[in-house]
């Protein structure tokens, strides 16, 4: 059995803060979370304003 988590990262004033995303994923990885996919919806001319990251870890 697994539990799942979806993180949402939003486009900021200077774009996506990839360093902050990486830090959060590393912190969650240390807690047993594993990234299994992404969701990147687009608007307008195909631009993305948010990124969804799907994670899972074993329960128990």
Buried (B, 14 or more C-beta within 10 A) or exposed (E): EEEEEEBEBEEEEEEBBEEEBEEBBEEBEEEEBEBEEEEEEEEEEEEEEBBEBBBBBEEE
